[in-house]
Amino acid sequence: MKTSILFKDLSSFLSVLFSTVFLLSVISCTPPPPEPPVDDSYKKKLITHEEARVLFDEYSATNNKVLMQSRNGNPDSRWYWFSIEEMEGYIKYVKENAKEKNLQNVGIRIYMGKYPANHPTNKMAKPEYAGYQTVFLMPTTKTQTSENRQKRRGVADENEDIESIQPMNMTNLAPPPNAFVETMN
């Protein structure tokens, strides 16, 4: 018995169609590669709320008093805030750029800063932050030579700033008089 050409073509077509659907389902069911595990060394650096209170109170009794004296009794900002999403995004940005530059042992240094009274308003989270202290995040990498370790005011430092990756600022802060904080929230 002869099979018609139409049936042969339909049979071939259906075979190809089913094979394609099968392959696509197998490919789409393949799980993505696992993400590398998150380093848990931070756990050794966790402190209690009581220990945080000691640090806050010590700062209030010493450094903040000096700042208030230099500001004619007016307090300065006491806390700084970045959202988790901003931090995750910035960390991803630093990691990607460091990988492109083949940098190892990358970290983030937190610097203290102060907005000048005439600082551009588009470079602060809010215009009323002019004149207050702030923090900014600076990507770093471990230095390779002892020469670099002596760079910072004669103090040995294992890390150096990565000037080819942008720092991050524009944090929210609590500038008085809006939020004179004598205690931690």
N, C-alpha and C positions, 0 to 999 in steps of 0.2 A: 504494500500500500504506500502510495506516495503522499508525502506531507506537502502541503501547499507552501509556497514561499512566504506568504503572509504569516502563517503559523510559525515558521522557522524564525522569521524576523521578530515576531512578538515574543517568542520564547527566549531568544537571545537578549532582547531588550529587557524583559523581566528579570533574567539572570543578572544582567549588569545592574539593574535598578536595585534588586535585593542585595547584591554584593556591596554596592555603594552605601545603602542604608545600614547594613551590618557594620561596615568599616567605620562609618561616621559615628555610630552608637558606641563602638568600642573605643574610638579615639576620645569622644566626649566623656566617657565614663572613666578615663584614666585620671587619677587624682593629680593635682599639681604637685611639683616637688615640695617637700616640707621646708618651712622656713628654718633658718639656723636657730638654734636655741638661744634664748636671751640669757646673757651673763647675769648670774645672781650675786656677784660680788658686792652689789649695793646693800645686801642684807646685813653685812658686817658693819655698815655705816649708819644704819637706822638708829635713831635716838627716841627716847620717850618724850611725851609732851612735857613732863616735868623737867627733863634735861633741856628741852627747847625753851622753857620758861626761864631757866637759869641763864641761858645765853641772852635772851631778850632783856631780862632785868639787868644783867651786867652791862650790856650795850647802853641801856637807858641811863644807868647810874654813871657811866664814864663818857664814852664817845658822844652820845647824844647831848650831854650837858655842855661839852665843848662846842658842839655845833650850834646849840641854842645861844651860847654866849656870843659867838661870832655873828649870829643873826639877830643880835639885839633882843634876845629872849624869845624870838619866834622859832618854833620847832621846824624841823625839816621832815622830809618824807621818811616813813618808818617801815613800809613794806612795798613789795613790787610783785606784780601778778602777770603771768603768761597763761593762756589756756593750754590744756593738754594737747589740743589739736595744733596750736602754734608750735609747741615744743616738739611734738612728733614730726611736724613738717620741717622744722628747722634741722632737727637731727638727721632726717632723711636727706635734706639738701646738703648738709655737711658731709655725710657718708658718701653720697654720689659724687660730689666734687673731689673729695679726698681719693676715692677709688680711681677717678679719671686721671688724677695727678700722681697715682701710685704711692700715696702716703700711707704709712702704717702708724698704729698706736695713736689714733686721733682722739682728742678729747675736747672739752669746752671749758674755757676759763671764764669766770664771772668777774668782770671789772666794775668798780665803782666809778661813777661819773657825776657830772652836774651840768644841767642845762644852763647855758648863759641866759641872762635876762632877755636878750634880744634874739634868742634861738628861733629859727623858722618854725612856725606853727605846724607845718606839714611834716616836720621831722620829730614830733612828739605825739603821744596818744591824745593829749588834750592841750589846748593853748595855755591853760592856767598852770601847767607844770613848769613853765619858765622860772628859773632861779632855784629849782629844787634838785636834790641829788637823785640819781637814777642808777640803774645797773644796765650793763650790756653784755652780751654773750660773744665770746671770741673763740673761734676754732683754733685748736692747737695740735701739734704733733710732737712726739718725743724727739729730742735732739739726738744727734748721732755723735757729736764731738764734744769734748770737754770745753773747747773754746766757746761754744754756744752757751754752755751752762753758766759761764761767768758773765754773760751779757747783761743781765738784769741787776744793776746796782751792786755788783760784787756778790750777789747771793746765788748760790748754786740752784739751778732750776732745770729740771729734766725736760720741760716742755717749752716750745717756742710757738709764737703766734703764727698762724697761716695767713699771710697777708693777701693771698690770691683768692681766699674765700671770704665773703662778706660777713661782718659781725651782725648781730641782731639787737635791736632796742625797741622803742615804741611800746614799752610796757605800761600797764596801768600802775599807778602808785597812789599812795595816800598822802597827798600834800596837805598840811594844815592851811587854813583853819578848818577845812572840810572834815578832816579826820584826825584830830589830835589823839594819838593813841598812847595811853600810859600802860595799857595791858594788851596782851595778845588776845585776839578774838577767838 
